[in-house]
């Protein structure tokens, strides 16, 4: 059985909500941290962009290795993350779209046997490739919701 329609649809389109979520906000606003000191809209965007190659590498490792174990991803320890913080918002959106296209093609091209291969998540244990894809999409959705919340706070003057 191939990837579920839900996973395929979200892989193809979920990231596209980012541009409308930030529409009308300046780069300065996107980079502004709110009172809590947590990540800005822009830092969330950079994180989403930087994590995609990590996820893709994990899928490749699961294709080649038997049950590889993965460390917890920490953006601040990712050498790509700081360079993404130097980019412009539009560039991050293009990078996300390009990388997502490659991830989607890779996952949709996998045979059923490859989708059942597993990798060890440090918190959730052994996950199949399909479960990793679900985790990836839910993680992204969490950050998209954070972007939505922060953008709305900026628009309403609460940021």
C-alpha positions as CSV (number, residue, x, y, z in Angstrom):
1,X,0.0,0.0,0.0
2,X,1.5,3.4,-0.9
3,X,1.6,6.5,1.3
4,X,-1.8,7.5,2.5
5,X,-3.6,10.2,0.6
6,X,-3.5,12.4,3.7
7,X,0.3,12.2,3.9
8,X,0.7,12.8,0.1
9,X,-1.6,15.8,0.1
10,X,0.1,17.4,3.1
11,X,3.6,16.7,1.6
12,X,2.5,18.4,-1.6
13,X,0.7,21.4,-0.1
14,X,1.0,22.0,3.7
15,X,4.1,24.1,3.4
16,X,2.3,26.4,0.9
17,X,0.3,27.9,3.8
18,X,3.5,29.7,4.9
19,X,3.3,32.6,2.4
20,X,-0.3,33.5,3.1
21,X,0.4,33.3,6.9
22,X,3.1,36.0,6.7
23,X,1.5,38.1,3.9
24,X,1.6,41.9,4.7
25,X,4.3,41.7,7.3
26,X,7.7,43.3,6.8
27,X,10.9,41.4,7.2
28,X,11.6,43.5,10.3
29,X,8.3,42.4,11.8
30,X,9.0,38.7,10.9
31,X,12.3,38.9,12.7
32,X,10.9,40.5,15.8
33,X,10.8,38.3,18.9
34,X,7.8,38.7,21.1
35,X,7.9,39.4,24.8
36,X,8.3,35.7,25.7
37,X,11.7,35.7,24.0
38,X,10.8,32.6,22.0
39,X,11.6,32.3,18.3
40,X,10.3,34.9,15.9
41,X,8.2,34.1,12.8
42,X,11.4,34.2,10.8
43,X,13.3,31.9,13.1
44,X,10.4,29.4,12.8
45,X,10.6,29.7,9.0
46,X,14.4,29.2,9.1
47,X,13.9,26.1,11.3
48,X,11.4,24.6,8.8
49,X,13.8,25.2,6.0
50,X,16.8,23.8,7.8
51,X,15.0,20.7,9.0
52,X,13.9,19.5,5.6
53,X,17.4,18.3,4.5
54,X,17.8,16.6,7.9
55,X,14.6,14.7,7.3
56,X,15.5,13.8,3.8
57,X,18.9,12.5,5.0
58,X,17.1,10.3,7.6
59,X,14.9,8.8,4.9
60,X,18.0,8.0,2.8
61,X,19.6,6.4,5.8
62,X,16.5,4.3,6.5
63,X,16.6,3.1,2.8
64,X,20.3,2.1,3.2
65,X,20.8,1.0,6.8
66,X,19.0,-1.4,9.1
67,X,17.1,0.6,11.8
68,X,19.4,3.6,12.1
69,X,19.2,5.6,15.3
70,X,18.7,9.3,15.1
71,X,19.6,11.9,17.7
72,X,17.1,14.5,18.7
73,X,17.2,17.4,16.2
74,X,18.3,20.7,17.8
75,X,18.2,23.7,15.4
76,X,20.9,25.6,17.3
77,X,23.3,22.6,16.7
78,X,22.5,22.3,13.0
79,X,25.3,24.0,10.9
80,X,22.7,24.9,8.3
81,X,20.4,26.8,10.6
82,X,22.6,29.9,11.2
83,X,23.1,30.4,7.4
84,X,19.3,30.2,6.9
85,X,18.9,33.0,9.5
86,X,20.9,35.2,7.1
87,X,18.5,34.6,4.2
88,X,15.4,36.7,3.2
89,X,11.9,35.4,3.8
90,X,11.1,34.9,0.1
91,X,14.3,32.9,-0.3
92,X,13.4,30.6,2.6
93,X,10.0,30.0,1.1
94,X,11.6,29.0,-2.2
95,X,14.1,26.7,-0.5
96,X,11.3,25.0,1.4
97,X,9.3,24.5,-1.8
98,X,12.3,23.1,-3.7
99,X,13.4,20.8,-0.9
100,X,9.8,19.7,-0.3
101,X,9.5,18.7,-4.0
102,X,12.5,16.5,-3.7
103,X,11.2,15.0,-0.4
104,X,7.8,14.3,-1.8
105,X,9.3,12.7,-5.0
106,X,11.5,10.5,-2.9
107,X,8.7,9.3,-0.6
108,X,6.2,8.8,-3.3
109,X,8.8,6.8,-5.3
110,X,9.3,4.3,-2.5
111,X,8.0,0.8,-2.8
112,X,5.9,-0.7,0.0
113,X,8.8,-2.6,1.4
114,X,10.9,0.6,1.7
115,X,8.0,2.4,3.4
116,X,8.0,-0.3,6.1
117,X,11.7,0.3,6.8
118,X,12.4,1.8,10.2
119,X,14.5,4.3,12.1
120,X,14.8,4.9,15.8
121,X,13.4,8.1,17.1
122,X,14.9,9.1,20.5
123,X,11.5,9.7,22.1
124,X,9.0,7.8,20.0
125,X,11.0,4.6,19.3
126,X,11.1,2.6,16.1
127,X,9.1,4.3,13.4
128,X,8.4,3.2,9.8
129,X,9.3,5.6,7.0
130,X,5.6,6.4,6.7
131,X,5.4,7.2,10.4
132,X,8.5,9.4,10.1
133,X,6.7,11.3,7.3
134,X,3.7,11.7,9.6
135,X,5.9,13.0,12.3
136,X,7.6,15.4,9.9
137,X,4.3,16.8,8.8
138,X,2.9,17.2,12.3
139,X,6.1,18.9,13.4
140,X,5.8,21.3,10.5
141,X,2.1,21.9,11.3
142,X,3.1,22.8,14.8
143,X,5.5,25.5,13.5
144,X,3.0,26.7,11.0
145,X,0.5,27.2,13.8
146,X,3.2,29.1,15.7
147,X,3.8,31.3,12.7
148,X,0.1,31.9,12.4
149,X,-0.2,32.9,16.1
150,X,2.9,35.1,16.1
151,X,1.8,36.8,12.8
152,X,-1.6,37.5,14.2
153,X,-0.1,38.9,17.4
154,X,2.1,41.2,15.2
155,X,-1.0,42.3,13.2
156,X,-3.0,43.1,16.3
157,X,-0.2,44.9,18.0
158,X,0.2,42.3,20.7
159,X,3.7,41.1,19.5
